[in-house]
Every structure is written in structure tokens, then in C-alpha cells.
């Protein structure tokens, strides 16, 4: 992970901190995608890095305030975050209309409204879903969720580098 990234706040649809942390660990960090990092860094070093850099935040983009009930955490995030990346969506095209609209449309609006409250925000990146798989391919969907997470990390690193470049360029 980019050493200049202080914290990576990841909103996870979950009821509380414990459930959010468990979901992030089991659905992302324990997947095959992290095998190379685990081999190169070792379990202990990777887990320490993830613990220091990644904050799982229970919430739901389909609700006001992104469903972040902890007002102190929400305020801290709004003071610290300078890049917002939204990759949340439902890709189930058989989803009830109100659920799909709540996540894919109003969810994006809620993310925008949250980003507006972030005092340091320099960039809001929204990644739209472009494809979907059937429920028969659950293992592939889980892998795609992990890939979306990694894409978000890569985009985050790119955006952060771009912000640093723009900042350096403005000083010259």
C-alpha cells in the first residue's frame, strides 16, 4: 500500500464494527487476490499493515449520512478524507426496483453529499458497474468484488499521486 496513504476508510454494508471488520476480512483480505502479498510480506506484517491503514466502517450508501451511526467517526472522516471513491452498487438486475434505485442512484447521491462535507476533499471518483453475473457464479462474484476493491485501491493510489502532482505543480 502506498506509504503516503494515512488511512483508507472502507464503508462496508454491515450492522456494526465487528460485522464490518469480519466481512471485509473474509470477503476481501482472505481471498486468493492477497496471496502474493501474504507470501511476500508474511501474515503478521500484512495483517499489521491492514490494521494500521484500513478502517472498516459499518454503513450503507443507500441511507443518509451513508448509514454511519458513529457521529465521532463520521466527523473524523469528514476532516481527514481527501479522496472519495465509490464502487458500491447492486449488479443484480432482478433486484427490486426500490432497492436498486436506493443503492445505485440515491447511493451515489449520498456519497456526493458526504464528499461535499469533507473539508479536504480534492477528488470524488464514481466507478459504475458495467456487467453482472448470475447467482450460479457466486465464487466469481466474490472474486469480482475483491477485484473491484483492488481496482478501487489502484484508482485511489493513482488519484492520490495525481493530487500530489497537481499540488507540486501549483508550487512551481
Buried (B, 14 or more C-beta within 10 A) or exposed (E): BEEEBEEBBBBBBBEEBEBBBBBBBEBBBEBEBBEEBBEEBEEEEBBEEBEEBBBBBBBBBBBEBBBBEBEEBBEBBBEBBBBBBBBBBBBBEEBEEEEBBBBBEBBBEBBEEBBEBBEEBBBBBBBEBEEBEEEEEEEEBBBBBBEBBBBBBEBBBEBBEEBEEEEEEEEE
